[in-house]
Amino acid sequence: MRLFVVIFFSCLIINSFAQGIDNLWLMGYENISGLPLGGTDFNFSGGSINISYHPRLMNFLRTNGVISNSSGNLLFSSNGVFIANANNDTMLNGSELNPSYYSTHNAEDGLNLSQANIVIPFPSDTSKYYLFHVTSDDYGVTYSALNLYYTIVDMSLDSGKGAVTLKNSILLNDSLVPGMLTACKHANGRDWWLISHQYNSNMFYKFLISTYGITGPFTQNIGSIRFSEVTQSQFSKDGRRYVNYEPGWNDLDLFDFDRCSGNFSNLVHIDFQDSAYIGGVAFSPSSNILYVSSTSYVYQFDLTAANVPASQTTVAVWDGFYSPQFPFATTFYLSQLAPDGKIYINCGNSTLDMHVINYPDSLGMACGVCQHCIHLPAFKGFTIPNYPNYFLGSETGTICDSLTSILERKKSVLKLEMFPNPITSENVTFTYSTLPKTGIILLFNLDGKEVAKYYLPQWSSMQHVKLPKVASGVYLARLEMNGEYFDVKFIVD
């Protein structure tokens, strides 16, 4: 096993990323052949889903890495074969990722591996990003990944379109599961834990990404043996739990996660008696409910129950629907919690529909699984974005919260901005601290009279709203959550 540790010396800068960097989901195929092929975009910048057709040259099979800026505007994307900038062109030095026989022979389609790349912002530089990625280096034999790579993108280059400054640098040389890359914020709220898994073993590889660069790997043997690319792993929104799922083999492992040490503990293993060959996992916004999509079933687990495996409830059974016709079955596959607080589930085939769980924090059938209710403008394959929780803050008051002073802990955690300000039209955008609970924005005139009210979903961080017709003058916007508030004055011209 060969390991390279990368060190970058820089002053300590805490990223103030917010509000929008995971609001754009890119999916679908290239548009050269025209409809029913082409790109499908999910945009959550308005607080709810907006689905549109978008011509582009990139195919997304399963590997899907996308990042936007704080306003929700696309910066770059990758399907594991190349990196594209926001103009739908190959980024400067962004071709030929993951050098291997498998990657070369999938250059037109993208990699068909789930969670084979993930984008992590530099903790020390708001213009730079890591793309961590793997491929099937041992294609035709074990299909394992033999290298964990990282690539660096600098968005300050090429007139703001970005350029790759370091590519295919080997971080770890070992047999790895060809996918299953996940990440979680460190307890200090700035650094990151990157998680990979050794092939055909129960050993996790963990790397710490900080202002000093990348250190590790740190290893831990726990849980089931993993080897398949047909897996999905997720951290809960609060970062306190981690799950991985390999349907048809060793099924599901659920762990507690220590964001300070990076250690897993309290393993709960769950076997399923169905005949699943594909599936996925997602936590609810509160982190208290787990969903498992398992080919023909969607299961729900109450993580607050004394016996989590015994809380298993079947909340959906595939209804036999094909989209648009046989053999394009809308079975259940990969899952992802979206910025609108809903969980979206793709299908095990290229289809024109997806599934949605509308109320994932509700137990039983009240969670509202709606099969093939998300209609797409073009065929979409097996892909879904691999987003970590970019907005997870520090665990304040703990020894690992080394970045927050005692004085800062006394302040409200809420922040609110709005633009434009002064306001010249009815369209306004609010950006604010990511809300671990549901929140509200109230608008008052100078007489203290409430003129508007907007409800904010849990884990949201951006809302586009329309103001009511009000007279010109000075007003106050108040963000409220959990007994705390933050005020901003604004002007209506």
C-alpha positions in Angstrom: 0.0 0.0 0.0 1.4 3.4 -1.0 0.3 6.6 0.7 1.0 10.2 -0.2 0.1 12.9 2.4 -0.6 16.3 0.9 0.2 19.4 3.0 -0.9 23.0 2.0 0.3 25.7 4.4 -2.1 28.7 4.6 -3.6 31.0 7.1 -6.7 29.8 8.9 -9.8 30.8 6.9 -13.2 29.5 7.8 -15.4 29.0 4.8 -18.6 30.9 4.9 -20.2 28.8 2.2 -23.9 28.9 2.3 -27.0 28.8 0.7 -27.2 27.3 -2.7 -24.1 25.3 -3.4 -26.1 22.1 -3.5 -29.3 23.5 -4.9 -28.6 22.4 -8.5 -28.8 18.7 -9.5 -27.6 17.7 -13.0 -28.8 14.5 -14.4 -29.6 12.8 -17.7 -27.7 12.3 -21.0 -26.0 14.4 -23.6 -28.4 16.1 -26.1 -26.6 15.3 -29.4 -29.4 12.9 -30.4 -32.1 15.2 -29.2 -35.2 14.3 -27.2 -36.0 12.1 -25.4 -32.3 12.4 -24.5 -30.7 15.4 -23.0 -30.0 16.9 -19.6 -32.5 17.2 -16.8 -31.9 19.9 -14.1 -33.4 20.0 -10.6 -33.1 23.4 -9.2 -34.1 24.0 -5.5 -33.1 27.7 -5.2 -36.7 28.7 -4.8 -37.2 26.4 -1.9 -39.1 23.9 -4.0 -38.2 21.8 -7.0 -38.0 23.4 -10.4 -37.4 20.8 -13.2 -36.1 21.8 -16.6 -34.5 20.4 -19.8 -31.0 21.6 -20.3 -28.9 20.7 -23.4 -25.4 19.6 -22.5 -22.6 17.4 -23.7 -22.1 15.4 -20.5 -23.7 12.0 -19.8 -24.4 11.1 -16.2 -24.7 7.3 -15.7 -24.2 6.9 -12.0 -21.1 9.0 -11.1 -22.2 12.5 -10.3 -20.2 15.4 -8.8 -21.7 18.9 -9.0 -21.0 22.1 -7.1 -22.5 25.6 -7.4 -21.7 29.0 -5.8 -23.6 30.5 -2.9 -26.2 31.9 -5.2 -27.0 28.5 -6.7 -25.2 29.1 -10.0 -23.3 26.1 -11.4 -19.5 26.1 -11.1 -18.5 22.7 -12.4 -19.6 19.1 -12.8 -18.0 15.7 -13.4 -19.2 12.3 -14.5 -15.9 10.6 -13.5 -14.4 10.9 -17.0 -14.0 14.7 -17.3 -14.9 18.0 -15.6 -17.1 20.5 -17.3 -17.4 24.2 -16.5 -20.6 26.2 -16.3 -20.5 26.8 -20.0 -20.9 23.1 -20.8 -17.3 22.9 -22.1 -14.5 20.7 -20.8 -12.7 22.7 -18.1 -9.2 23.7 -18.8 -7.1 20.6 -18.1 -10.3 18.8 -17.0 -10.2 15.8 -19.4 -8.9 12.3 -18.8 -9.9 11.7 -15.2 -9.3 8.3 -13.6 -6.8 6.9 -16.1 -7.8 3.2 -16.7 -9.1 0.9 -19.3 -12.6 1.2 -17.9 -12.6 5.0 -17.9 -11.3 5.2 -21.4 -14.0 2.9 -22.7 -16.7 4.9 -21.0 -15.4 8.3 -22.0 -18.6 9.1 -23.9 -21.0 7.9 -21.2 -19.4 8.6 -17.8 -18.7 6.1 -15.1 -21.4 3.7 -14.1 -20.3 3.6 -10.4 -22.4 5.1 -7.6 -20.6 7.6 -5.3 -17.4 7.4 -7.3 -16.6 11.1 -6.8 -17.4 13.9 -4.4 -16.6 17.6 -4.3 -15.2 19.2 -1.1 -14.4 22.9 -0.8 -11.0 23.8 0.5 -11.2 24.8 4.2 -8.6 27.4 3.5 -9.5 29.0 0.1 -13.0 29.8 -1.1 -11.9 29.6 -4.7 -10.6 26.1 -4.6 -12.2 22.7 -4.5 -11.1 19.1 -4.1 -12.6 16.4 -6.4 -12.0 13.0 -4.8 -12.6 10.2 -7.3 -12.1 6.5 -8.1 -12.8 4.2 -11.0 -12.8 0.4 -11.7 -9.0 0.0 -12.1 -9.2 -3.8 -12.0 -11.9 -4.0 -14.7 -12.7 -7.5 -15.8 -11.2 -9.2 -12.7 -12.4 -7.9 -9.3 -13.7 -4.6 -10.7 -12.2 -2.9 -7.6 -10.6 0.5 -7.5 -6.8 0.4 -7.0 -6.3 4.1 -6.4 -8.1 6.9 -4.5 -7.4 10.0 -6.6 -7.8 13.7 -5.9 -8.0 16.6 -8.4 -7.9 20.3 -7.5 -10.1 22.9 -9.3 -9.3 26.6 -9.0 -12.3 28.7 -9.9 -10.3 32.0 -10.0 -8.6 30.8 -13.2 -9.7 31.0 -16.9 -11.7 34.2 -16.4 -13.8 32.6 -13.6 -14.6 29.5 -15.6 -12.1 27.5 -13.5 -9.2 25.3 -14.3 -7.7 22.0 -13.0 -4.3 22.7 -11.3 -3.6 19.2 -10.2 -5.1 16.0 -11.6 -5.3 12.3 -10.9 -3.0 12.6 -7.9 -2.9 9.3 -6.0 -3.9 9.8 -2.4 -4.1 6.1 -1.6 -3.0 3.0 -3.4 -4.9 -0.1 -2.3 -7.8 -2.3 -3.4 -10.9 -0.2 -2.7 -14.7 -0.5 -3.2 -15.2 1.3 -6.6 -17.5 4.0 -5.1 -18.9 4.6 -1.7 -17.1 7.9 -1.2 -18.8 10.0 1.5 -17.8 13.0 3.6 -18.8 14.7 6.8 -17.8 18.0 8.5 -15.4 17.7 11.4 -16.8 18.8 14.8 -15.0 22.1 14.4 -17.4 23.0 11.6 -14.6 23.8 9.1 -12.6 20.6 8.3 -13.8 17.4 6.7 -13.7 13.7 7.2 -13.5 11.8 3.8 -14.5 8.1 4.0 -13.5 5.3 1.6 -13.7 1.5 2.1 -11.2 -1.3 1.4 -12.3 -3.9 -1.1 -13.4 -7.3 0.2 -12.9 -6.3 3.9 -14.5 -4.5 6.7 -11.9 -1.7 6.9 -12.7 1.9 6.5 -10.1 4.5 5.3 -10.6 8.0 6.7 -8.8 11.2 5.7 -8.9 14.5 7.5 -9.1 17.5 5.1 -8.1 20.7 6.9 -6.4 24.0 6.3 -3.1 22.1 6.5 -4.0 19.8 3.6 -5.0 16.1 3.7 -3.8 13.8 6.5 -4.3 10.0 6.8 -5.3 7.4 6.2 -6.7 6.5 9.6 -8.2 3.0 9.5 -10.9 1.2 11.4 -12.2 -2.4 11.1 -15.9 -2.5 11.8 -19.0 -3.7 10.2 -19.6 -5.9 7.1 -17.3 -6.9 4.3 -17.9 -4.6 1.3 -16.9 -5.1 -2.3 -19.8 -4.2 -4.7 -20.2 -1.0 -6.7 -23.9 -1.4 -6.2 -23.8 0.4 -2.8 -24.8 3.6 -1.2 -23.5 5.3 1.9 -24.8 8.4 3.7 -24.2 10.5 6.8 -27.2 11.9 8.6 -27.8 15.7 8.4 -26.5 16.2 11.9 -23.4 14.1 11.2 -24.0 11.7 14.1 -25.0 8.6 12.2 -23.6 6.8 9.1 -25.1 4.0 7.0 -23.9 1.9 4.2 -26.0 -0.6 2.2 -25.0 -3.4 -0.2 -28.3 -5.0 -1.3 -28.2 -8.7 -2.0 -24.9 -9.4 -0.1 -24.3 -8.1 3.4 -27.2 -5.6 3.4 -27.2 -2.7 5.9 -24.8 -1.4 8.6 -25.8 1.6 10.7 -23.2 3.3 13.0 -22.9 6.2 15.3 -20.2 8.7 14.1 -17.9 10.8 16.3 -17.2 14.0 14.3 -14.3 14.8 16.5 -12.3 11.5 16.3 -13.8 10.2 13.0 -14.6 6.9 14.7 -17.6 4.7 14.0 -19.3 2.8 16.9 -22.5 1.1 18.0 -23.0 -1.1 14.9 -26.5 -2.1 14.1 -26.7 -4.6 11.3 -29.9 -5.3 9.4 -30.6 -8.1 7.0 -33.5 -8.0 4.5 -35.4 -11.0 3.4 -36.3 -9.6 -0.1 -34.5 -10.4 -3.3 -33.1 -6.9 -3.8 -30.2 -6.4 -6.3 -30.1 -2.6 -6.2 -31.0 -0.1 -3.5 -30.1 3.1 -1.7 -30.3 4.9 1.7 -31.3 8.4 3.0 -31.9 10.0 6.3 -34.8 12.3 7.0 -34.1 16.0 7.7 -34.2 15.5 11.5 -31.8 12.6 11.2 -34.2 10.5 13.2 -35.7 8.4 10.4 -33.8 6.2 7.9 -35.2 5.1 4.5 -33.9 2.1 2.6 -34.9 1.7 -1.1 -34.6 -2.0 -2.0 -35.6 -2.7 -5.6 -39.3 -3.4 -5.1 -39.7 -1.9 -1.6 -39.0 1.2 0.5 -38.5 0.5 4.2 -38.5 3.0 7.1 -36.7 2.8 10.4 -37.3 4.8 13.5 -33.8 5.7 14.8 -35.3 6.9 18.1 -36.7 3.4 18.9 -35.1 1.2 21.5 -34.9 -1.6 18.9 -34.1 0.0 15.5 -34.3 -3.2 13.4 -37.7 -4.0 15.0 -39.0 -0.6 13.9 -38.9 -1.6 10.2 -42.0 -0.5 8.3 -42.7 -1.0 4.6 -43.9 2.3 3.3 -43.9 1.5 -0.4 -44.1 -1.5 -2.7 -43.3 -1.1 -6.4 -46.6 -0.8 -8.2 -45.4 -2.3 -11.5 -45.3 0.9 -13.4 -43.1 1.3 -16.5 -41.9 4.6 -17.8 -42.6 5.2 -20.6 -43.4 1.5 -21.3 -41.9 -2.0 -20.7 -39.1 -2.7 -20.0 -38.3 0.6 -18.3 -39.4 -0.4 -14.8 -39.6 2.3 -12.2 -38.1 0.2 -9.4 -36.4 1.8 -6.4 -32.7 2.7 -6.5 -30.5 5.5 -5.1 -31.8 8.1 -2.7 -30.9 11.6 -1.8 -32.3 14.2 0.7 -32.9 17.4 -1.2 -32.7 21.1 0.0 -36.6 21.2 0.0 -36.6 18.6 2.8 -37.9 15.8 0.6 -36.2 12.6 -0.4 -35.9 11.7 -4.1 -35.4 8.2 -5.3 -34.3 7.3 -8.8 -35.1 4.1 -10.7 -33.1 1.0 -11.6 -33.5 1.8 -15.3 -33.5 4.8 -17.6 -36.9 6.3 -17.2 -39.0 9.5 -17.5 -40.0 9.5 -13.9 -38.6 9.4 -10.3 -40.1 8.8 -6.9 -40.4 11.2 -3.9 -40.9 10.9 -0.2 -42.8 14.1 0.6 -42.8 14.1 4.4 -39.8 12.0 5.4 -39.9 13.1 9.1 -43.3 11.5 9.5 -43.6 7.9 10.6 -45.4 5.2 8.7 -47.5 5.8 5.6 -47.7 9.5 6.6 -44.3 10.0 5.1 -46.0 10.1 1.8 -44.0 8.0 -0.7 -45.3 9.0 -4.1 -44.2 6.6 -6.8 -43.2 8.0 -10.3 -44.6 11.4 -9.3 -41.6 13.4 -10.5 -42.0 13.6 -14.2 -38.8 14.3 -16.3 -38.4 16.1 -19.6 -35.9 13.5 -20.9 -34.6 10.1 -20.0 -32.5 9.9 -16.8 -30.3 6.9 -15.9 -29.3 5.7 -12.5 -27.5 8.8 -11.3 -28.2 11.1 -8.4 -25.8 13.8 -6.9 -23.5 12.7 -4.2 -23.8 15.7 -1.9 -22.5 15.9 1.7 -24.0 18.4 4.2 -21.9 21.4 3.3 -23.7 23.5 6.0 -23.2 21.4 9.1 -21.8 23.6 11.8 -19.5 22.9 14.8 -20.5 20.9 17.8 -20.3 24.0 20.1 -19.2 23.6 23.6 -17.2 20.5 22.9 -13.4 20.1 23.1 -13.4 19.6 19.3 -15.0 23.0 18.6 -11.6 24.6 18.5 -12.7 27.5 16.2 -15.6 29.1 18.2 -14.7 31.3 21.1 -16.8 31.5 24.2 -18.0 35.0 23.2 -19.2 33.7 19.9 -21.1 30.9 21.5 -23.2 33.5 23.3 -24.4 35.1 20.1 -27.3 33.9 18.0 -26.4 31.3 15.5 -28.8 32.9 13.0 -27.7 35.1 10.1 -29.9 36.7 7.5 -29.1 38.6 4.3 -31.4 39.7 1.5 -30.8 41.1 -2.0 -31.3 43.3 -3.7 -31.3 46.0 -1.0 -32.8 48.6 -1.7 -35.6 46.6 -3.3 -36.9 47.8 -6.7 -39.1 44.9 -7.6 -41.3 42.3 -6.0 -38.7 39.5 -6.3 -36.3 39.1 -3.3 -33.9 36.4 -2.3 -33.2 35.6 1.4 -30.1 33.7 2.3 -29.6 32.6 5.9 -27.9 30.1 8.2 -28.9 26.6 7.5 -31.8 25.7 9.7 -31.7 22.5 11.7 -35.4 23.2 12.6 -38.2 24.8 10.7 -38.0 28.6 10.7 -39.9 31.7 9.7 -39.2 35.1 8.1 -41.4 38.0 9.2 -41.5 41.4 7.5 -42.5 44.5 9.6 -43.0 48.2 8.7 -41.6 50.9 11.0 -44.9 50.9 13.0 -44.2 47.3 13.9 -47.1 46.0 11.8 -46.5 42.6 10.2 -46.7 42.9 6.4 -45.6 39.4 5.3 -44.7 36.0 6.6 -42.7 33.2 4.9 -42.3 29.7 6.4 -38.9 28.1 5.9 -38.4 24.3 5.7 -35.9 22.5 7.9 -32.3 22.5 6.5 -33.1 25.2 4.0 -30.7 28.1 3.5 -32.2 30.1 0.6 -35.6 31.3 -0.4 -36.8 33.3 -3.5 -40.0 35.1 -2.6 -42.4 37.7 -3.9 -43.0 40.7 -1.6 -46.6 42.0 -1.2 -47.3 45.5 -2.5 -46.1 47.9 0.1 -45.3 51.6 0.2 -41.8 52.9 -0.3 -39.9 53.2 2.9 -37.8 51.3 5.5 -38.8 47.9 6.7 -37.4 45.1 8.9 -37.0 41.4 8.1 -36.8 39.0 11.0 -35.6 35.4 10.8 -36.9 33.4 13.7 -36.1 29.8 14.8 -36.3 28.0 18.1 -36.7 31.1 20.2 -33.9 33.0 18.5 -34.1 35.8 15.9 -31.9 37.9 13.6 -33.0 41.3 12.1 -32.1 43.0 8.9 -33.4 46.4 7.8 -34.2 46.9 4.1 -35.5 49.7 1.9 -38.3 49.5 -0.6 -37.9 52.1 -3.4 
